């Protein structure tokens, strides 16, 4: 619901500030009656995908997605999106909606972004898309925003492009949005902010770990590259994170594996290899120790839960 409302409110405020209707919008979806947000809130729709008020050339179509998005890529939705694209609409998405655009083939060869939690699964599923970790991406007639409040930044970007920076700044001020982010801003908090520790060497090592999950780097190499001994690296992690570098690295790799299990159709062995495990049995053992169940059971449980929704 957050990226959905964050996409609409800047447009409403732009109309209010300009004292005229610069923007208008309609909500459409399968069935044409209502859509249910991840938090259970129901949103009334203005029409279905066969609505009598078609999208016109130059309009902007924004797909909003939530959890388990890959299961929402139904053929009628994909075909409708393809028709709007052929008709000259600018195509966009907020949060996981980018997955649906990708399934429709509308992001092939384009730059795009998606919520950081879905980044790894998206990259594995759609290798032909140039994926970024920025807050939003505007590539020609394609728009994608990562989710959450990034919808605000994308809409402020569009308002500035079409009606000037002054109006975009006024809208941001109305929303108490004190910093307008650009397509150069990253989605996630900095590593020091995330871990609650401001130590340059520790942040450097963690950044290298996160960038090398498929082919893990040894603690000795990490320490050497950071200009310290292995023992110093051990003390650093123990002092600030209460775990060894090896344990921290393992937890980070397992978190990635869990995301891939939940978000892709990759086989267990493919998930293991993509997370730096050379042996499925070792992967399963480590996964069970971390999450209390095997990767096979995790995927089965996730599928059952999705079917029950």
JORA-V401744 format. One record per residue. RES is the residue in one letter. BURIAL is 1 if it has 24 or more other ideal C-beta (glycine too) atoms within 12 Angstrom, else 0. D_LAST is the distance of its C-alpha to the last C-alpha in Angstrom with 2 decimals. Layout:
<<RES,BURIAL,D_LAST> <RES,BURIAL,D_LAST>>
This chain:
<<X,1,17.35> <X,1,20.49> <X,1,21.39> <X,1,20.62> <X,1,23.03> <X,1,25.38> <X,1,25.87> <X,1,26.79> <X,1,28.94> <X,1,31.67> <X,1,32.18> <X,0,32.55> <X,1,34.99> <X,1,36.90> <X,0,37.50> <X,0,38.60> <X,1,40.92> <X,0,42.44> <X,0,42.75> <X,0,41.58> <X,0,38.48> <X,1,38.42> <X,1,34.72> <X,0,32.40> <X,1,28.75> <X,1,26.24> <X,1,22.46> <X,1,21.14> <X,1,17.93> <X,1,16.50> <X,0,17.10> <X,0,19.39> <X,0,18.23> <X,0,15.84> <X,1,13.49> <X,0,11.17> <X,0,12.22> <X,0,10.76> <X,0,12.67> <X,0,11.26> <X,0,14.43> <X,0,14.60> <X,0,17.27> <X,0,19.36> <X,0,20.30> <X,0,23.88> <X,0,23.18> <X,0,21.38> <X,1,22.31> <X,0,25.17> <X,0,26.46> <X,0,30.20> <X,0,30.69> <X,0,30.47> <X,1,30.46> <X,0,34.10> <X,0,36.05> <X,0,36.01> <X,0,32.80> <X,1,30.16> <X,1,26.57> <X,1,24.16> <X,1,20.64> <X,1,18.34> <X,1,15.43> <X,1,13.08> <X,1,11.09> <X,0,10.38> <X,1,12.76> <X,1,14.19> <X,1,11.31> <X,1,12.06> <X,1,15.69> <X,0,15.97> <X,0,19.59> <X,0,20.14> <X,1,19.15> <X,1,21.39> <X,0,24.17> <X,1,24.15> <X,1,24.53> <X,0,27.31> <X,0,29.08> <X,1,29.12> <X,1,30.52> <X,0,33.18> <X,0,34.03> <X,0,35.02> <X,1,32.17> <X,1,31.72> <X,1,28.28> <X,1,26.42> <X,1,23.20> <X,1,22.13> <X,1,20.10> <X,1,17.94> <X,1,18.83> <X,1,21.74> <X,1,19.63> <X,1,19.13> <X,1,22.85> <X,1,23.70> <X,1,21.82> <X,1,23.81> <X,0,26.96> <X,1,27.86> <X,1,28.48> <X,0,30.61> <X,0,33.75> <X,1,32.72> <X,1,32.35> <X,1,28.94> <X,1,26.97> <X,1,23.40> <X,1,22.09> <X,1,23.97> <X,1,20.96> <X,1,20.08> <X,1,23.78> <X,1,24.43> <X,1,21.59> <X,1,22.57> <X,1,26.22> <X,1,25.71> <X,1,23.76> <X,1,26.10> <X,0,29.57> <X,0,31.28> <X,1,30.05> <X,0,32.25> <X,1,29.77> <X,1,30.93> <X,1,29.87> <X,1,31.25> <X,1,29.70> <X,1,29.81> <X,1,31.54> <X,1,33.46> <X,1,34.69> <X,0,36.50> <X,0,34.14> <X,1,31.03> <X,1,29.43> <X,1,26.77> <X,1,26.00> <X,1,24.36> <X,1,22.13> <X,1,22.71> <X,1,26.18> <X,1,27.28> <X,1,26.40> <X,1,29.35> <X,1,31.68> <X,1,30.75> <X,1,31.38> <X,1,34.58> <X,1,35.65> <X,1,35.24> <X,1,37.00> <X,1,39.84> <X,0,40.18> <X,0,40.41> <X,1,42.10> <X,0,43.60> <X,0,43.15> <X,0,44.54> <X,1,41.79> <X,1,39.09> <X,0,40.83> <X,1,41.04> <X,1,37.31> <X,1,36.60> <X,0,39.07> <X,0,37.35> <X,1,34.04> <X,0,35.88> <X,1,34.79> <X,0,37.92> <X,0,37.51> <X,1,36.60> <X,1,35.27> <X,0,36.19> <X,1,34.87> <X,0,36.95> <X,1,35.04> <X,0,32.71> <X,1,29.13> <X,1,29.40> <X,0,31.81> <X,0,34.96> <X,1,35.09> <X,0,37.55> <X,0,35.31> <X,0,32.19> <X,1,34.08> <X,0,36.27> <X,0,39.45> <X,0,41.96> <X,0,43.83> <X,0,44.61> <X,1,45.02> <X,1,41.86> <X,1,39.87> <X,0,41.63> <X,1,40.78> <X,1,37.07> <X,1,36.96> <X,1,38.54> <X,1,36.06> <X,1,33.08> <X,0,34.85> <X,0,35.58> <X,1,32.53> <X,1,32.98> <X,0,36.64> <X,1,37.17> <X,1,40.57> <X,0,42.61> <X,1,43.28> <X,0,46.97> <X,0,46.39> <X,1,44.15> <X,1,46.86> <X,0,49.63> <X,0,47.98> <X,1,47.50> <X,0,51.17> <X,1,50.91> <X,0,51.30> <X,0,48.54> <X,0,49.58> <X,0,49.32> <X,1,45.81> <X,1,44.85> <X,0,46.39> <X,1,44.65> <X,1,41.16> <X,0,42.07> <X,0,43.50> <X,1,40.77> <X,1,37.54> <X,0,38.56> <X,0,37.78> <X,0,39.63> <X,1,39.18> <X,1,38.04> <X,0,35.32> <X,1,34.12> <X,1,34.10> <X,1,32.17> <X,1,29.43> <X,1,29.19> <X,1,28.98> <X,1,26.30> <X,1,24.16> <X,1,24.56> <X,1,23.72> <X,1,20.45> <X,1,19.49> <X,1,20.59> <X,1,18.66> <X,1,15.32> <X,1,16.23> <X,1,18.47> <X,0,19.27> <X,1,22.53> <X,0,23.89> <X,1,24.42> <X,0,28.11> <X,0,27.54> <X,1,25.43> <X,1,28.20> <X,1,30.93> <X,1,29.28> <X,1,29.15> <X,1,32.75> <X,1,32.60> <X,0,35.03> <X,0,33.98> <X,0,30.55> <X,0,31.78> <X,0,32.80> <X,1,29.50> <X,1,27.62> <X,0,30.06> <X,1,29.77> <X,1,25.97> <X,0,25.93> <X,0,28.55> <X,1,26.61> <X,1,23.02> <X,0,23.68> <X,0,22.13> <X,1,22.96> <X,1,21.54> <X,0,20.65> <X,0,18.63> <X,1,16.96> <X,1,15.80> <X,0,14.70> <X,0,12.73> <X,1,11.01> <X,0,10.25> <X,0,8.98> <X,0,6.62> <X,0,5.39> <X,0,5.57> <X,0,3.81> <X,0,0.00>>
